[in-house]
Protein backbone atom coordinates (compact mmCIF):
# COMPACT_ATOMS: atom_id res chain seq x y z
CA UNK A 1 0.00 0.00 0.00
CA UNK A 2 1.06 3.59 -0.50
CA UNK A 3 -0.03 6.76 1.19
CA UNK A 4 -1.13 10.04 -0.40
CA UNK A 5 -0.11 13.31 1.10
CA UNK A 6 -2.85 15.76 2.11
CA UNK A 7 -1.77 18.08 -0.70
CA UNK A 8 -2.12 15.39 -3.36
CA UNK A 9 -5.37 14.15 -1.85
CA UNK A 10 -6.87 17.64 -2.12
CA UNK A 11 -5.53 17.99 -5.65
CA UNK A 12 -7.04 14.67 -6.80
CA UNK A 13 -10.37 15.61 -5.22
CA UNK A 14 -10.38 18.86 -7.17
CA UNK A 15 -9.62 16.99 -10.42
CA UNK A 16 -12.59 14.69 -9.81
CA UNK A 17 -14.84 17.70 -9.21
CA UNK A 18 -13.63 19.46 -12.34
CA UNK A 19 -14.24 16.32 -14.42
CA UNK A 20 -17.86 16.33 -13.30
CA UNK A 21 -18.21 19.94 -14.52
CA UNK A 22 -17.43 19.10 -18.18
CA UNK A 23 -20.52 19.93 -20.24
CA UNK A 24 -19.60 17.46 -22.99
CA UNK A 25 -17.94 14.11 -22.44
CA UNK A 26 -14.71 13.65 -24.35
CA UNK A 27 -14.84 10.47 -26.46
CA UNK A 28 -12.20 7.86 -25.57
CA UNK A 29 -9.39 8.51 -28.05
CA UNK A 30 -8.45 4.86 -28.57
CA UNK A 31 -12.03 3.87 -29.41
CA UNK A 32 -12.55 6.92 -31.63
CA UNK A 33 -9.32 6.29 -33.52
CA UNK A 34 -10.22 2.64 -34.01
CA UNK A 35 -13.58 3.75 -35.42
CA UNK A 36 -11.86 6.18 -37.80
CA UNK A 37 -9.62 3.41 -39.12
CA UNK A 38 -12.53 1.01 -39.33
CA UNK A 39 -14.65 3.42 -41.38
CA UNK A 40 -11.78 3.99 -43.81
CA UNK A 41 -11.27 0.24 -44.20
CA UNK A 42 -15.01 -0.27 -44.68
CA UNK A 43 -14.93 2.09 -47.66
CA UNK A 44 -11.58 0.79 -48.93
CA UNK A 45 -10.98 -2.81 -47.72
CA UNK A 46 -7.24 -2.93 -48.36
CA UNK A 47 -6.45 -5.05 -45.29
CA UNK A 48 -6.07 -8.60 -46.62
CA UNK A 49 -6.46 -10.09 -43.14
CA UNK A 50 -10.04 -8.83 -42.87
CA UNK A 51 -12.24 -11.25 -44.78
CA UNK A 52 -15.56 -10.29 -43.22
CA UNK A 53 -18.26 -9.13 -45.67
CA UNK A 54 -18.94 -5.39 -45.71
CA UNK A 55 -22.37 -5.89 -44.11
CA UNK A 56 -20.78 -7.65 -41.13
CA UNK A 57 -18.15 -4.96 -40.70
CA UNK A 58 -20.92 -2.35 -40.94
CA UNK A 59 -22.71 -4.00 -38.03
CA UNK A 60 -19.61 -3.82 -35.85
CA UNK A 61 -18.89 -0.21 -36.81
CA UNK A 62 -22.47 0.90 -36.26
CA UNK A 63 -22.31 -0.59 -32.79
CA UNK A 64 -19.05 1.26 -32.11
CA UNK A 65 -20.47 4.56 -33.39
CA UNK A 66 -23.66 4.10 -31.39
CA UNK A 67 -21.63 3.54 -28.23
CA UNK A 68 -19.56 6.69 -28.75
CA UNK A 69 -22.61 8.77 -29.61
CA UNK A 70 -24.40 7.47 -26.52
CA UNK A 71 -21.55 8.74 -24.36
CA UNK A 72 -21.31 12.06 -26.19
CA UNK A 73 -25.04 12.73 -26.39
CA UNK A 74 -26.25 11.19 -23.15
CA UNK A 75 -29.94 11.74 -22.65
CA UNK A 76 -30.90 12.10 -26.31
CA UNK A 77 -33.38 9.62 -27.71
CA UNK A 78 -32.45 9.93 -31.38
CA UNK A 79 -28.97 8.41 -31.26
CA UNK A 80 -29.94 5.32 -33.23
CA UNK A 81 -31.51 7.50 -35.93
CA UNK A 82 -28.37 9.65 -36.02
CA UNK A 83 -26.13 6.61 -36.49
CA UNK A 84 -28.36 5.37 -39.31
CA UNK A 85 -28.31 8.79 -41.02
CA UNK A 86 -24.51 8.71 -40.93
CA UNK A 87 -24.21 5.30 -42.58
CA UNK A 88 -26.94 6.07 -45.13
CA UNK A 89 -24.77 8.89 -46.48
CA UNK A 90 -21.58 6.79 -46.72
CA UNK A 91 -22.29 5.74 -50.36
CA UNK A 92 -22.10 9.40 -51.41
CA UNK A 93 -18.89 9.88 -49.39
CA UNK A 94 -17.44 6.81 -51.11
CA UNK A 95 -18.27 8.23 -54.53
CA UNK A 96 -16.62 11.53 -53.68
CA UNK A 97 -13.51 9.71 -52.50
CA UNK A 98 -13.31 7.70 -55.71
CA UNK A 99 -13.28 11.02 -57.56
CA UNK A 100 -10.56 12.34 -55.21
CA UNK A 101 -8.44 9.23 -55.82
CA UNK A 102 -8.95 9.54 -59.58
CA UNK A 103 -7.78 13.16 -59.46
CA UNK A 104 -4.60 12.14 -57.61
CA UNK A 105 -3.95 9.36 -60.10
CA UNK A 106 -4.52 11.72 -63.03
CA UNK A 107 -2.34 14.59 -61.88
CA UNK A 108 0.51 12.92 -59.98
CA UNK A 109 3.01 11.37 -62.42
CA UNK A 110 4.36 9.19 -59.60
CA UNK A 111 1.00 7.47 -59.03
CA UNK A 112 0.82 4.16 -60.87
CA UNK A 113 -2.66 2.87 -59.95
CA UNK A 114 -5.71 3.54 -57.81
CA UNK A 115 -4.63 0.88 -55.32
CA UNK A 116 -1.38 2.76 -54.69
CA UNK A 117 -3.25 6.01 -54.09
CA UNK A 118 -5.71 4.45 -51.65
CA UNK A 119 -3.15 2.36 -49.76
CA UNK A 120 -0.16 4.70 -49.53
CA UNK A 121 -0.98 8.35 -50.20
CA UNK A 122 -1.22 10.46 -47.02
CA UNK A 123 -3.12 13.12 -48.97
CA UNK A 124 -5.85 10.68 -49.88
CA UNK A 125 -5.99 9.26 -46.35
CA UNK A 126 -6.40 12.78 -44.94
CA UNK A 127 -9.11 13.66 -47.47
CA UNK A 128 -11.00 10.44 -46.72
CA UNK A 129 -11.01 11.06 -43.01
CA UNK A 130 -11.93 14.71 -43.55
CA UNK A 131 -15.00 13.69 -45.55
CA UNK A 132 -16.06 11.24 -42.84
CA UNK A 133 -15.45 13.78 -40.06
CA UNK A 134 -17.23 16.49 -42.05
CA UNK A 135 -20.31 14.27 -42.35
CA UNK A 136 -20.34 13.79 -38.58
CA UNK A 137 -19.94 17.55 -38.15
CA UNK A 138 -22.87 18.28 -40.47
CA UNK A 139 -24.98 15.83 -38.48
CA UNK A 140 -24.27 17.88 -35.36
CA UNK A 141 -21.99 15.40 -33.57
CA UNK A 142 -19.75 17.24 -31.07
CA UNK A 143 -16.02 16.61 -30.52
CA UNK A 144 -15.79 13.29 -32.36
CA UNK A 145 -15.06 14.96 -35.74
CA UNK A 146 -12.17 16.87 -34.14
CA UNK A 147 -10.80 13.69 -32.59
CA UNK A 148 -10.84 12.13 -36.07
CA UNK A 149 -9.12 15.13 -37.70
CA UNK A 150 -6.43 15.44 -35.04
CA UNK A 151 -5.74 11.70 -35.24
CA UNK A 152 -5.08 12.06 -38.97
CA UNK A 153 -3.14 15.28 -38.39
CA UNK A 154 -0.76 13.38 -36.13
CA UNK A 155 -0.30 10.57 -38.66
CA UNK A 156 0.09 12.67 -41.83
CA UNK A 157 1.00 16.23 -40.84
CA UNK A 158 -2.14 17.38 -42.71
CA UNK A 159 -4.52 19.51 -40.63
CA UNK A 160 -8.02 19.83 -42.12
CA UNK A 161 -10.71 21.18 -39.84
CA UNK A 162 -13.84 19.00 -40.16
CA UNK A 163 -16.10 22.02 -40.66
CA UNK A 164 -14.24 23.23 -43.77
CA UNK A 165 -16.17 22.98 -47.04
CA UNK A 166 -14.33 21.07 -49.79
CA UNK A 167 -15.66 20.27 -53.26
CA UNK A 168 -15.17 17.25 -55.48
CA UNK A 169 -12.00 15.83 -57.07
CA UNK A 170 -9.73 17.31 -54.41
CA UNK A 171 -5.99 16.65 -54.73
CA UNK A 172 -3.40 17.00 -51.96
CA UNK A 173 0.12 16.04 -53.06
CA UNK A 174 2.70 15.11 -50.40
CA UNK A 175 0.68 17.10 -47.88
CA UNK A 176 3.01 17.60 -44.92
CA UNK A 177 2.25 20.94 -43.29
CA UNK A 178 -1.06 21.60 -45.07
CA UNK A 179 -3.47 23.60 -42.88
CA UNK A 180 -7.09 24.18 -43.90
CA UNK A 181 -9.08 26.27 -41.44
CA UNK A 182 -12.59 25.78 -40.12
CA UNK A 183 -14.38 28.26 -42.39
CA UNK A 184 -12.32 27.68 -45.54
CA UNK A 185 -14.30 26.99 -48.71
CA UNK A 186 -12.63 25.01 -51.52
CA UNK A 187 -14.28 24.41 -54.88
CA UNK A 188 -14.08 21.49 -57.28
CA UNK A 189 -10.91 20.13 -58.89
CA UNK A 190 -8.51 22.08 -56.66
CA UNK A 191 -4.90 20.94 -56.26
CA UNK A 192 -2.90 21.68 -53.11
CA UNK A 193 0.75 20.89 -52.40
CA UNK A 194 2.70 20.54 -49.17
CA UNK A 195 2.89 23.40 -46.70
CA UNK A 196 -0.14 25.32 -48.00
CA UNK A 197 -1.98 27.35 -45.35
CA UNK A 198 -5.57 28.50 -45.71
CA UNK A 199 -5.75 30.53 -42.54
CA UNK A 200 -7.20 33.53 -40.75
CA UNK A 201 -5.85 37.07 -40.66
CA UNK A 202 -6.86 37.41 -37.02
CA UNK A 203 -7.35 34.91 -34.21
CA UNK A 204 -9.51 37.09 -31.97
CA UNK A 205 -12.02 34.91 -30.09
CA UNK A 206 -14.81 37.37 -30.92
CA UNK A 207 -14.51 36.27 -34.56
CA UNK A 208 -15.33 32.63 -33.78
CA UNK A 209 -18.68 32.76 -35.58
CA UNK A 210 -17.50 34.66 -38.64
CA UNK A 211 -15.89 33.47 -41.87
CA UNK A 212 -12.18 33.79 -41.10
CA UNK A 213 -10.60 31.63 -43.80
CA UNK A 214 -10.35 32.11 -47.57
CA UNK A 215 -12.44 30.83 -50.45
CA UNK A 216 -10.67 28.93 -53.24
CA UNK A 217 -12.79 28.61 -56.35
CA UNK A 218 -12.82 25.76 -58.89
CA UNK A 219 -9.74 24.51 -60.77
CA UNK A 220 -7.14 26.40 -58.72
CA UNK A 221 -3.60 25.16 -58.07
CA UNK A 222 -1.87 26.14 -54.81
CA UNK A 223 1.82 25.32 -54.88
CA UNK A 224 4.06 24.44 -51.96
CA UNK A 225 4.20 26.68 -48.90
CA UNK A 226 1.92 29.39 -50.19
CA UNK A 227 -0.16 31.17 -47.53
CA UNK A 228 -3.64 32.53 -48.17
CA UNK A 229 -5.34 34.36 -45.32
CA UNK A 230 -8.62 36.04 -44.52
CA UNK A 231 -12.31 35.30 -44.71
CA UNK A 232 -12.88 37.91 -47.39
CA UNK A 233 -10.04 36.63 -49.57
CA UNK A 234 -11.34 34.90 -52.68
CA UNK A 235 -9.01 33.17 -55.13
CA UNK A 236 -10.85 33.23 -58.45
CA UNK A 237 -11.35 30.06 -60.44
CA UNK A 238 -8.52 28.69 -62.61
CA UNK A 239 -5.89 30.65 -60.67
CA UNK A 240 -2.35 29.42 -59.97
CA UNK A 241 -0.72 30.53 -56.71
CA UNK A 242 3.01 29.92 -56.79
CA UNK A 243 5.21 28.49 -54.08
CA UNK A 244 5.88 30.68 -51.03
CA UNK A 245 3.41 33.34 -52.17
CA UNK A 246 1.63 35.33 -49.46
CA UNK A 247 -1.91 36.40 -50.28
CA UNK A 248 -4.33 38.44 -48.15
CA UNK A 249 -6.44 40.03 -50.89
CA UNK A 250 -8.77 38.56 -53.49
CA UNK A 251 -7.55 37.85 -57.01
CA UNK A 252 -9.74 37.47 -60.13
CA UNK A 253 -10.17 34.26 -62.09
CA UNK A 254 -7.30 33.05 -64.31
CA UNK A 255 -4.69 34.90 -62.21
CA UNK A 256 -1.08 33.87 -61.60
CA UNK A 257 0.28 34.83 -58.18
CA UNK A 258 4.03 34.45 -57.71
CA UNK A 259 6.61 35.10 -55.02
CA UNK A 260 9.53 37.07 -56.43
CA UNK A 261 12.91 35.69 -55.42
CA UNK A 262 15.98 37.93 -55.47
CA UNK A 263 19.35 36.63 -56.65
CA UNK A 264 22.58 38.51 -55.91
CA UNK A 265 25.89 37.42 -57.42
CA UNK A 266 28.84 37.79 -55.04
CA UNK A 267 31.94 39.59 -56.23
CA UNK A 268 33.98 38.96 -53.09
CA UNK A 269 34.30 36.51 -50.22
CA UNK A 270 31.12 35.76 -48.38
CA UNK A 271 30.53 37.72 -45.18
CA UNK A 272 27.83 35.95 -43.19
CA UNK A 273 24.93 38.36 -42.52
CA UNK A 274 23.89 38.55 -38.91
CA UNK A 275 20.37 37.33 -39.70
CA UNK A 276 21.81 34.05 -40.93
CA UNK A 277 23.21 33.27 -37.49
CA UNK A 278 21.18 30.71 -35.53
C-alpha positions in Angstrom: 0.0 0.0 0.0 1.1 3.6 -0.5 0.0 6.8 1.2 -1.1 10.0 -0.4 -0.1 13.3 1.1 -2.9 15.8 2.1 -1.8 18.1 -0.7 -2.1 15.4 -3.4 -5.4 14.2 -1.8 -6.9 17.6 -2.1 -5.5 18.0 -5.6 -7.0 14.7 -6.8 -10.4 15.6 -5.2 -10.4 18.9 -7.2 -9.6 17.0 -10.4 -12.6 14.7 -9.8 -14.8 17.7 -9.2 -13.6 19.5 -12.3 -14.2 16.3 -14.4 -17.9 16.3 -13.3 -18.2 19.9 -14.5 -17.4 19.1 -18.2 -20.5 19.9 -20.2 -19.6 17.5 -23.0 -17.9 14.1 -22.4 -14.7 13.6 -24.4 -14.8 10.5 -26.5 -12.2 7.9 -25.6 -9.4 8.5 -28.1 -8.5 4.9 -28.6 -12.0 3.9 -29.4 -12.5 6.9 -31.6 -9.3 6.3 -33.5 -10.2 2.6 -34.0 -13.6 3.7 -35.4 -11.9 6.2 -37.8 -9.6 3.4 -39.1 -12.5 1.0 -39.3 -14.6 3.4 -41.4 -11.8 4.0 -43.8 -11.3 0.2 -44.2 -15.0 -0.3 -44.7 -14.9 2.1 -47.7 -11.6 0.8 -48.9 -11.0 -2.8 -47.7 -7.2 -2.9 -48.4 -6.5 -5.0 -45.3 -6.1 -8.6 -46.6 -6.5 -10.1 -43.1 -10.0 -8.8 -42.9 -12.2 -11.3 -44.8 -15.6 -10.3 -43.2 -18.3 -9.1 -45.7 -18.9 -5.4 -45.7 -22.4 -5.9 -44.1 -20.8 -7.7 -41.1 -18.1 -5.0 -40.7 -20.9 -2.3 -40.9 -22.7 -4.0 -38.0 -19.6 -3.8 -35.9 -18.9 -0.2 -36.8 -22.5 0.9 -36.3 -22.3 -0.6 -32.8 -19.1 1.3 -32.1 -20.5 4.6 -33.4 -23.7 4.1 -31.4 -21.6 3.5 -28.2 -19.6 6.7 -28.7 -22.6 8.8 -29.6 -24.4 7.5 -26.5 -21.6 8.7 -24.4 -21.3 12.1 -26.2 -25.0 12.7 -26.4 -26.2 11.2 -23.2 -29.9 11.7 -22.6 -30.9 12.1 -26.3 -33.4 9.6 -27.7 -32.5 9.9 -31.4 -29.0 8.4 -31.3 -29.9 5.3 -33.2 -31.5 7.5 -35.9 -28.4 9.7 -36.0 -26.1 6.6 -36.5 -28.4 5.4 -39.3 -28.3 8.8 -41.0 -24.5 8.7 -40.9 -24.2 5.3 -42.6 -26.9 6.1 -45.1 -24.8 8.9 -46.5 -21.6 6.8 -46.7 -22.3 5.7 -50.4 -22.1 9.4 -51.4 -18.9 9.9 -49.4 -17.4 6.8 -51.1 -18.3 8.2 -54.5 -16.6 11.5 -53.7 -13.5 9.7 -52.5 -13.3 7.7 -55.7 -13.3 11.0 -57.6 -10.6 12.3 -55.2 -8.4 9.2 -55.8 -9.0 9.5 -59.6 -7.8 13.2 -59.5 -4.6 12.1 -57.6 -4.0 9.4 -60.1 -4.5 11.7 -63.0 -2.3 14.6 -61.9 0.5 12.9 -60.0 3.0 11.4 -62.4 4.4 9.2 -59.6 1.0 7.5 -59.0 0.8 4.2 -60.9 -2.7 2.9 -60.0 -5.7 3.5 -57.8 -4.6 0.9 -55.3 -1.4 2.8 -54.7 -3.3 6.0 -54.1 -5.7 4.4 -51.7 -3.2 2.4 -49.8 -0.2 4.7 -49.5 -1.0 8.4 -50.2 -1.2 10.5 -47.0 -3.1 13.1 -49.0 -5.9 10.7 -49.9 -6.0 9.3 -46.4 -6.4 12.8 -44.9 -9.1 13.7 -47.5 -11.0 10.4 -46.7 -11.0 11.1 -43.0 -11.9 14.7 -43.6 -15.0 13.7 -45.6 -16.1 11.2 -42.8 -15.5 13.8 -40.1 -17.2 16.5 -42.1 -20.3 14.3 -42.4 -20.3 13.8 -38.6 -19.9 17.5 -38.1 -22.9 18.3 -40.5 -25.0 15.8 -38.5 -24.3 17.9 -35.4 -22.0 15.4 -33.6 -19.7 17.2 -31.1 -16.0 16.6 -30.5 -15.8 13.3 -32.4 -15.1 15.0 -35.7 -12.2 16.9 -34.1 -10.8 13.7 -32.6 -10.8 12.1 -36.1 -9.1 15.1 -37.7 -6.4 15.4 -35.0 -5.7 11.7 -35.2 -5.1 12.1 -39.0 -3.1 15.3 -38.4 -0.8 13.4 -36.1 -0.3 10.6 -38.7 0.1 12.7 -41.8 1.0 16.2 -40.8 -2.1 17.4 -42.7 -4.5 19.5 -40.6 -8.0 19.8 -42.1 -10.7 21.2 -39.8 -13.8 19.0 -40.2 -16.1 22.0 -40.7 -14.2 23.2 -43.8 -16.2 23.0 -47.0 -14.3 21.1 -49.8 -15.7 20.3 -53.3 -15.2 17.3 -55.5 -12.0 15.8 -57.1 -9.7 17.3 -54.4 -6.0 16.7 -54.7 -3.4 17.0 -52.0 0.1 16.0 -53.1 2.7 15.1 -50.4 0.7 17.1 -47.9 3.0 17.6 -44.9 2.2 20.9 -43.3 -1.1 21.6 -45.1 -3.5 23.6 -42.9 -7.1 24.2 -43.9 -9.1 26.3 -41.4 -12.6 25.8 -40.1 -14.4 28.3 -42.4 -12.3 27.7 -45.5 -14.3 27.0 -48.7 -12.6 25.0 -51.5 -14.3 24.4 -54.9 -14.1 21.5 -57.3 -10.9 20.1 -58.9 -8.5 22.1 -56.7 -4.9 20.9 -56.3 -2.9 21.7 -53.1 0.7 20.9 -52.4 2.7 20.5 -49.2 2.9 23.4 -46.7 -0.1 25.3 -48.0 -2.0 27.3 -45.3 -5.6 28.5 -45.7 -5.7 30.5 -42.5 -7.2 33.5 -40.7 -5.8 37.1 -40.7 -6.9 37.4 -37.0 -7.3 34.9 -34.2 -9.5 37.1 -32.0 -12.0 34.9 -30.1 -14.8 37.4 -30.9 -14.5 36.3 -34.6 -15.3 32.6 -33.8 -18.7 32.8 -35.6 -17.5 34.7 -38.6 -15.9 33.5 -41.9 -12.2 33.8 -41.1 -10.6 31.6 -43.8 -10.4 32.1 -47.6 -12.4 30.8 -50.5 -10.7 28.9 -53.2 -12.8 28.6 -56.4 -12.8 25.8 -58.9 -9.7 24.5 -60.8 -7.1 26.4 -58.7 -3.6 25.2 -58.1 -1.9 26.1 -54.8 1.8 25.3 -54.9 4.1 24.4 -52.0 4.2 26.7 -48.9 1.9 29.4 -50.2 -0.2 31.2 -47.5 -3.6 32.5 -48.2 -5.3 34.4 -45.3 -8.6 36.0 -44.5 -12.3 35.3 -44.7 -12.9 37.9 -47.4 -10.0 36.6 -49.6 -11.3 34.9 -52.7 -9.0 33.2 -55.1 -10.9 33.2 -58.4 -11.3 30.1 -60.4 -8.5 28.7 -62.6 -5.9 30.6 -60.7 -2.4 29.4 -60.0 -0.7 30.5 -56.7 3.0 29.9 -56.8 5.2 28.5 -54.1 5.9 30.7 -51.0 3.4 33.3 -52.2 1.6 35.3 -49.5 -1.9 36.4 -50.3 -4.3 38.4 -48.2 -6.4 40.0 -50.9 -8.8 38.6 -53.5 -7.5 37.9 -57.0 -9.7 37.5 -60.1 -10.2 34.3 -62.1 -7.3 33.0 -64.3 -4.7 34.9 -62.2 -1.1 33.9 -61.6 0.3 34.8 -58.2 4.0 34.5 -57.7 6.6 35.1 -55.0 9.5 37.1 -56.4 12.9 35.7 -55.4 16.0 37.9 -55.5 19.3 36.6 -56.7 22.6 38.5 -55.9 25.9 37.4 -57.4 28.8 37.8 -55.0 31.9 39.6 -56.2 34.0 39.0 -53.1 34.3 36.5 -50.2 31.1 35.8 -48.4 30.5 37.7 -45.2 27.8 35.9 -43.2 24.9 38.4 -42.5 23.9 38.5 -38.9 20.4 37.3 -39.7 21.8 34.0 -40.9 23.2 33.3 -37.5 21.2 30.7 -35.5 
